[in-house]
Amino acid sequence: MTTTTGPLLGAEDIHVTFPGRRGRPPARAVDGVDLTVGRGEIVALVGESGCGKTTLARTLLGLVTPTSGRVAFAGRPLEYTARALKAYRRRAQLVLQDPTGSLNPRHTVYDAVAEGLRVHGTPGDERAAVARALSLAGLRPPDRFFLRYPYELSGGQRQRVVIAGALVLQPELLVADEPVASLDASVRGEILALLLRLRDELGLSALVVTHDLGLAWNIADRVAVMYLGRVVEAGPVETVLTEPRHPYTRALLSVLPESPLPATVLSGEPPDPTRVPPGCRFHARCPSLASGAAESSGVASLCRGTPPVRIGDAGVSCHLTQVAPRVAPGA
């Protein structure tokens, strides 16, 4: 469910560099990313651990200040004063991966959900607002859960409480960082269905951070694949996941159950963000170079020495696809 009124959230050429420690060079955690989330849209941000996706998500929420670049919400640049950020965080809420760690074990469900209202000094009927949020999160009847503690709930119920704590402020955007990673498979489906229902019923937008392309297929309207600080492929989920063009995307998809792609096991680990390699930052692990496809297409030297042109909010960043767009990378 998308609209044509422009993106709700926009990031333009975002860089986040962390200073090095003990003489080490700085870490380029996010290195020139463009990303948008439309109104009523779910975008999945996908990549291996350490690729920078959580840092990018926290930057989009104003929890990390970008080294350079611009974040805008509802068409207005994000301001980094305490007052502006507090107002922004009423409209954009974070849902963390571990519901057990997100909830204070000494707080009842009621207090956990009401906390945001109290922090922001929200006027009105607190009890009614908490009940509404719990109902929206699928905890019904809500008053049955008011006086319960986290240890009395299942993992799925705890995650619903965390989501209710975000919903109580009636935000326009949820940023969910691995929201189902710690849950059983059956419960994962319920939480994903909940996010879809919130999108459909409330027009709520969401950025879902995950390492799982299968999850992206089930929930997202668009997907952005991130590797070592950059988005290497982005577009509508049907396009990216049925016709992947970047060799990294193809490798991630190949290991999913029932994938039609030949299984590809990437060698080594992603490079250290303090030592970003020259050229395409994926080239040391790229199946296209290993198979000779890049060499035969005449781009191997570019892969090793020249960074691909930075893409915008859609497309692919790969020398091979740019010179031979109809050749499947790694073929």
C-alpha positions as CSV (number, residue, x, y, z in Angstrom):
1,M,0.0,0.0,0.0
2,T,2.0,3.0,-1.3
3,T,1.1,6.6,-2.2
4,T,2.3,9.1,-4.7
5,T,2.8,12.0,-2.2
6,G,6.5,11.5,-1.8
7,P,8.5,9.5,0.7
8,L,7.9,9.7,4.4
9,L,11.5,9.0,5.2
10,G,14.5,9.9,3.0
11,A,18.2,9.5,3.3
12,E,20.6,11.1,0.9
13,D,24.3,10.2,0.6
14,I,24.5,9.2,4.3
15,H,28.0,8.6,5.7
16,V,28.8,7.4,9.2
17,T,32.4,7.1,10.2
18,F,33.5,6.1,13.6
19,P,36.9,7.2,14.9
20,G,39.6,4.6,15.2
21,R,40.9,3.5,18.5
22,R,44.5,2.9,19.6
23,G,45.9,4.1,16.3
24,R,43.5,2.1,14.1
25,P,42.0,3.9,11.1
26,P,38.4,5.1,11.2
27,A,35.6,2.7,10.5
28,R,33.4,3.6,7.5
29,A,30.2,1.9,8.9
30,V,27.9,3.6,6.4
31,D,29.5,4.9,3.2
32,G,27.2,6.8,0.9
33,V,23.7,5.4,1.2
34,D,20.5,6.7,-0.4
35,L,17.2,5.2,0.9
36,T,13.6,6.1,1.1
37,V,10.5,4.7,2.9
38,G,7.2,5.7,1.4
39,R,4.0,6.3,3.3
40,G,2.3,3.1,4.0
41,E,5.3,1.1,2.7
42,I,7.4,-1.6,4.2
43,V,11.1,-1.6,3.2
44,A,13.4,-4.4,4.1
45,L,17.1,-3.6,4.7
46,V,19.0,-6.8,4.2
47,G,22.6,-7.9,4.7
48,E,25.1,-10.0,6.7
49,S,26.1,-9.0,10.3
50,G,28.5,-6.1,10.3
51,C,27.4,-4.7,6.9
52,G,26.2,-1.4,8.6
53,K,22.5,-1.9,8.4
54,T,21.8,-1.4,12.1
55,T,24.0,1.7,12.2
56,L,22.1,3.1,9.2
57,A,18.7,2.3,10.9
58,R,19.9,4.1,14.1
59,T,21.0,7.1,12.0
60,L,17.6,7.3,10.3
61,L,16.1,7.5,13.8
62,G,18.4,10.2,14.9
63,L,20.1,8.0,17.4
64,V,23.4,8.3,15.5
65,T,24.4,11.6,13.9
66,P,25.7,11.1,10.3
67,T,29.2,12.3,9.5
68,S,27.7,13.7,6.3
69,G,24.6,13.4,4.3
70,R,20.9,14.3,4.9
71,V,18.0,12.6,6.6
72,A,14.5,14.0,6.0
73,F,11.2,13.1,7.5
74,A,7.9,14.1,5.8
75,G,9.9,16.4,3.6
76,R,11.7,18.2,6.4
77,P,15.4,17.8,7.2
78,L,16.0,16.1,10.5
79,E,17.3,18.5,13.2
80,Y,19.6,17.3,15.9
81,T,18.6,19.4,18.9
82,A,17.3,17.6,21.9
83,R,13.8,19.1,21.5
84,A,13.6,18.3,17.8
85,L,14.7,14.7,18.3
86,K,12.3,14.1,21.1
87,A,9.4,15.3,18.8
88,Y,10.7,13.2,16.0
89,R,10.8,10.1,18.1
90,R,7.1,10.3,18.7
91,R,6.6,9.9,15.0
92,A,9.3,7.3,14.4
93,Q,9.7,4.4,16.8
94,L,12.3,1.7,17.2
95,V,11.4,-2.0,17.8
96,L,14.4,-4.0,19.0
97,Q,15.3,-7.6,18.3
98,D,15.2,-9.0,21.8
99,P,11.9,-8.4,23.6
100,T,13.3,-9.9,26.8
101,G,16.1,-7.3,26.9
102,S,13.8,-4.5,25.8
103,L,11.4,-4.9,28.8
104,N,12.2,-4.1,32.3
105,P,11.4,-7.3,34.3
106,R,10.2,-5.2,37.2
107,H,7.6,-3.3,35.2
108,T,4.2,-4.6,34.5
109,V,2.9,-4.7,30.9
110,Y,0.8,-1.6,31.6
111,D,3.8,0.4,32.8
112,A,6.0,-0.8,29.9
113,V,3.5,0.4,27.4
114,A,2.7,3.6,29.2
115,E,6.3,4.6,29.5
116,G,6.4,6.4,26.2
117,L,3.3,8.4,27.1
118,R,4.9,9.5,30.4
119,V,8.3,10.4,28.8
120,H,6.6,12.6,26.3
121,G,4.1,14.0,28.7
122,T,1.2,13.0,26.4
123,P,-2.1,14.3,27.6
124,G,-5.4,12.3,27.6
125,D,-6.6,9.1,29.0
126,E,-3.5,7.0,29.7
127,R,-5.4,3.8,30.4
128,A,-7.4,4.0,27.2
129,A,-4.3,4.7,25.1
130,V,-2.5,1.7,26.6
131,A,-5.5,-0.5,26.0
132,R,-5.7,0.6,22.4
133,A,-2.0,-0.1,21.8
134,L,-2.2,-3.5,23.3
135,S,-5.3,-4.3,21.2
136,L,-3.6,-3.2,18.0
137,A,-0.6,-5.4,18.9
138,G,-3.0,-8.4,19.2
139,L,-3.1,-8.7,23.0
140,R,-6.8,-8.9,23.7
141,P,-8.6,-8.3,26.0
142,P,-5.9,-5.7,26.9
143,D,-6.9,-5.4,30.6
144,R,-6.0,-9.1,31.0
145,F,-2.4,-8.2,30.4
146,F,-2.2,-4.9,32.4
147,L,-0.7,-6.4,35.6
148,R,1.3,-9.2,34.1
149,Y,5.1,-9.2,34.1
150,P,7.4,-10.1,31.2
151,Y,8.4,-13.4,32.7
152,E,4.7,-14.5,32.6
153,L,4.5,-14.0,28.9
154,S,5.6,-16.1,25.9
155,G,8.3,-14.8,23.5
156,G,5.7,-13.7,21.0
157,Q,3.6,-11.9,23.6
158,R,6.7,-10.1,24.9
159,Q,7.4,-8.9,21.3
160,R,3.8,-7.7,21.0
161,V,4.2,-5.7,24.2
162,V,7.3,-4.1,22.7
163,I,5.3,-3.3,19.6
164,A,2.5,-1.9,21.7
165,G,5.0,0.3,23.5
166,A,5.9,1.8,20.1
167,L,2.3,2.1,18.9
168,V,1.0,3.9,22.0
169,L,2.5,7.1,20.7
170,Q,0.7,6.7,17.3
171,P,3.8,6.9,15.2
172,E,3.9,7.1,11.4
173,L,7.0,4.9,11.1
174,L,8.4,1.8,12.8
175,V,12.0,0.8,12.5
176,A,12.2,-2.9,13.4
177,D,15.7,-4.3,13.9
178,E,15.5,-8.1,13.4
179,P,12.0,-8.1,15.0
180,V,11.5,-11.9,14.8
181,A,15.1,-13.2,14.9
182,S,14.7,-14.6,18.5
183,L,11.2,-16.1,18.0
184,D,10.1,-19.6,17.0
185,A,9.1,-20.2,13.4
186,S,5.4,-20.3,14.1
187,V,5.5,-17.1,16.1
188,R,7.6,-15.3,13.5
189,G,4.7,-15.7,11.1
190,E,2.3,-14.1,13.5
191,I,4.5,-11.1,14.2
192,L,5.1,-10.6,10.4
193,A,1.3,-10.8,9.9
194,L,0.8,-8.2,12.6
195,L,3.2,-5.8,10.9
196,L,1.4,-6.2,7.6
197,R,-2.0,-5.6,9.3
198,L,-0.7,-2.4,10.9
199,R,0.4,-1.3,7.5
200,D,-2.9,-2.0,6.0
201,E,-5.2,-0.7,8.8
202,L,-3.1,2.3,10.1
203,G,-1.2,3.2,7.0
204,L,1.9,2.7,9.1
205,S,5.3,2.7,7.3
206,A,8.1,0.4,8.4
207,L,11.8,-0.2,7.8
208,V,12.6,-3.8,8.7
209,V,16.3,-4.6,9.3
210,T,17.1,-8.3,8.7
211,H,19.7,-10.7,7.5
212,D,16.9,-12.9,6.1
213,L,15.9,-12.4,2.4
214,G,13.1,-14.9,3.0
215,L,11.6,-12.5,5.6
216,A,11.9,-9.7,3.1
217,W,9.9,-11.7,0.5
218,N,7.1,-12.3,3.0
219,I,6.7,-8.8,4.2
220,A,8.3,-6.0,2.1
221,D,7.2,-3.9,-0.7
222,R,10.8,-3.0,-1.5
223,V,14.2,-4.3,-0.5
224,A,17.6,-2.8,-0.2
225,V,20.6,-5.1,0.0
226,M,23.6,-3.7,1.9
227,Y,27.2,-4.8,1.9
228,L,30.1,-3.2,3.8
229,G,28.4,0.2,4.3
230,R,26.7,0.5,0.9
231,V,23.5,-0.5,-0.8
232,V,24.5,-2.7,-3.7
233,E,21.0,-3.5,-5.0
234,A,17.6,-2.1,-4.4
235,G,14.1,-2.1,-5.9
236,P,10.7,-3.7,-5.7
237,V,10.8,-7.0,-3.8
238,E,9.5,-9.0,-6.7
239,T,12.2,-7.7,-9.0
240,V,15.1,-8.0,-6.6
241,L,14.2,-11.4,-5.3
242,T,13.1,-13.0,-8.6
243,E,15.6,-11.4,-10.9
244,P,18.6,-10.6,-8.7
245,R,21.5,-8.9,-10.6
246,H,24.2,-8.3,-8.0
247,P,26.3,-11.4,-7.2
248,Y,26.0,-10.7,-3.5
249,T,22.2,-10.7,-3.7
250,R,22.3,-13.9,-5.8
251,A,24.5,-15.6,-3.2
252,L,22.2,-14.6,-0.3
253,L,19.2,-16.0,-2.2
254,S,20.9,-19.2,-3.3
255,V,21.0,-20.6,0.3
256,L,17.3,-20.1,0.9
257,P,15.2,-23.3,0.9
258,E,13.7,-24.1,-2.6
259,S,15.8,-21.4,-4.2
260,P,16.1,-22.0,-8.0
261,L,19.7,-20.6,-7.9
262,P,22.7,-22.8,-7.6
263,A,24.0,-22.8,-4.0
264,T,26.8,-20.3,-3.6
265,V,29.0,-20.3,-0.5
266,L,30.8,-17.0,-0.2
267,S,34.5,-17.4,0.8
268,G,35.9,-15.5,3.8
269,E,34.2,-12.9,5.9
270,P,33.2,-9.3,4.9
271,P,36.2,-7.0,5.0
272,D,37.0,-4.8,8.0
273,P,35.2,-1.4,7.6
274,T,38.5,0.1,8.8
275,R,40.2,-1.4,5.7
276,V,37.7,-1.0,2.8
277,P,39.3,-2.6,-0.3
278,P,39.8,-0.7,-3.5
279,G,37.5,-1.1,-6.4
280,C,34.2,-2.9,-5.7
281,R,34.2,-3.7,-2.0
282,F,32.7,-7.1,-2.8
283,H,35.4,-8.2,-5.3
284,A,37.5,-10.4,-3.0
285,R,34.4,-12.7,-2.4
286,C,32.7,-12.2,-5.8
287,P,31.7,-15.4,-7.6
288,S,31.8,-13.5,-10.9
289,L,35.5,-13.0,-10.5
290,A,36.1,-16.6,-9.3
291,S,34.1,-18.0,-12.2
292,G,35.8,-15.9,-14.8
293,A,32.6,-14.1,-15.8
294,A,34.0,-10.7,-14.9
295,E,37.2,-11.5,-16.8
296,S,35.5,-12.6,-20.0
297,S,33.3,-9.4,-19.9
298,G,36.4,-7.2,-19.6
299,V,35.5,-5.7,-16.2
300,A,37.8,-7.7,-13.9
301,S,40.3,-4.8,-13.6
302,L,37.5,-2.4,-12.9
303,C,36.1,-4.7,-10.2
304,R,39.5,-4.7,-8.5
305,G,40.4,-1.1,-8.9
306,T,37.4,1.2,-9.5
307,P,34.3,1.5,-7.2
308,P,31.0,1.0,-9.1
309,V,28.9,4.1,-9.7
310,R,26.9,4.8,-6.6
311,I,23.3,3.9,-7.2
312,G,20.3,5.9,-6.0
313,D,17.2,4.5,-4.4
314,A,16.8,1.7,-7.0
315,G,19.1,-0.3,-9.2
316,V,22.3,-2.3,-8.9
317,S,25.9,-1.3,-8.2
318,C,28.0,-3.8,-10.1
319,H,30.4,-3.3,-13.0
320,L,29.4,-6.6,-14.7
321,T,25.7,-5.7,-14.8
322,Q,26.5,-2.3,-16.1
323,V,28.5,-3.5,-19.1
324,A,26.5,-6.7,-19.7
325,P,23.0,-6.2,-18.1
326,R,21.6,-9.4,-19.6
327,V,24.3,-11.6,-18.3
328,A,23.6,-13.1,-14.8
329,P,26.5,-12.3,-12.5
330,G,28.3,-15.4,-11.5
331,A,26.9,-17.3,-14.5
